[in-house]
Amino acid sequence: MRAIKGASARAINQRLRLHAAVWQEESFDHVLRSSENLDAKIDYILQNPVRVGLARDWQMYPWVWRRPQANPCVPPESRPA
């Protein structure tokens, strides 16, 4: 995490011509035991820009990362069309 945070913070600061903290110091991991729990965590993350006023809806936030994708664990002939 330190390498990811360091590289991304450096890139953000260079691009914005800033010298500011981008990330919090600590990170916490959490084992997700169900898809329901995963969905709740994903929703929490997607709502972050809405909570701080960067977008009215998470889908309007230009840097949203969630896109519909086919499940890579399902064989192609079994996937719904």
C-alpha positions, 0 to 999 in steps of 0.5 A, a space after each residue: 500500500 505504501 508504494 501505491 499511495 506514494 506513487 499516486 500522491 506524487 503524481 497527483 501533487 505534480 499534476 496539480 502543482 501541490 505539495 499536500 497530503 493525499 492519503 491517510 496514514 493508516 489502512 485497514 483490511 477487512 475480510 469480506 465473507 459474502 457478496 452482500 457484504 461486498 456490495 455494501 462496501 462497494 456502495 460505501 466507496 461509490 458514495 464518497 464523492 457524493 458525501 463530500 459534494 463532488 457529485 450529486 450522484 456517484 454515476 456523475 462522478 468522472 472518476 468512477 471505476 465501477 463498470 458492468 463486467 462479465 464474471 471471468 469465473 463463468 464460462 463464456 457459453 454460460 454467460 447471459 446475453 
